């Protein structure tokens, strides 16, 4: 995976939330990859979800309008 072809569309402190969003996008035929950016010693940091550039706009729209954790 090269960074040039992927865009970060979501980040969270909770791994399960990143995986829920990734799975939801997969159901919409958008592939995604969750990258663990947490520090393993101190357990702080983020989980980032990346999708291919060609799908980034629609993926962001789906996340903003269809997914809520409140």
C-alpha positions in Angstrom: 0.0 0.0 0.0 1.5 3.3 -1.0 0.2 6.4 0.8 -0.1 8.2 -2.6 -3.0 6.1 -3.6 -4.9 6.1 -0.3 -6.6 8.8 1.8 -7.4 8.9 5.5 -11.1 9.4 5.9 -11.7 8.5 9.6 -9.8 8.3 12.9 -10.7 7.3 16.4 -9.2 6.2 19.7 -11.2 3.0 19.6 -10.2 0.1 17.4 -13.8 -1.4 17.3 -15.2 1.9 15.9 -12.6 1.9 13.1 -13.4 -1.7 12.3 -17.2 -0.9 12.3 -16.7 1.9 9.8 -14.4 -0.3 7.7 -16.9 -3.1 7.6 -19.8 -0.7 6.8 -17.8 0.7 3.9 -17.0 -2.9 2.7 -20.7 -3.5 2.5 -20.9 -0.5 0.2 -18.1 -2.0 -2.0 -15.4 0.4 -0.7 -12.3 -1.3 0.5 -10.5 0.1 3.5 -7.5 -0.5 5.8 -7.2 0.3 9.5 -3.8 1.5 10.6 -3.0 1.3 14.3 -1.1 4.5 15.3 -1.3 3.8 19.0 1.9 3.7 21.1 2.1 0.2 22.4 3.8 1.2 25.6 1.4 4.0 26.7 -1.8 3.1 24.8 -2.5 6.5 23.4 -2.9 7.5 19.8 -5.4 6.8 17.1 -6.7 4.2 14.7 -6.8 5.6 11.2 -9.0 4.3 8.3 -7.7 4.7 4.8 -9.6 4.1 1.5 -8.4 4.3 -2.1 -8.3 7.9 -3.4 -10.9 7.1 -6.0 -13.4 6.2 -3.2 -12.4 8.9 -0.7 -15.2 11.4 -1.4 -18.0 8.9 -1.3 -16.5 7.2 1.7 -16.3 10.5 3.6 -19.9 11.3 2.7 -21.1 7.9 4.0 -19.2 8.3 7.2 -20.5 11.8 7.8 -24.2 11.0 7.0 -24.7 7.3 7.8 -22.5 6.4 10.7 -22.8 7.8 14.3 -21.5 6.5 17.6 -23.6 8.9 19.8 
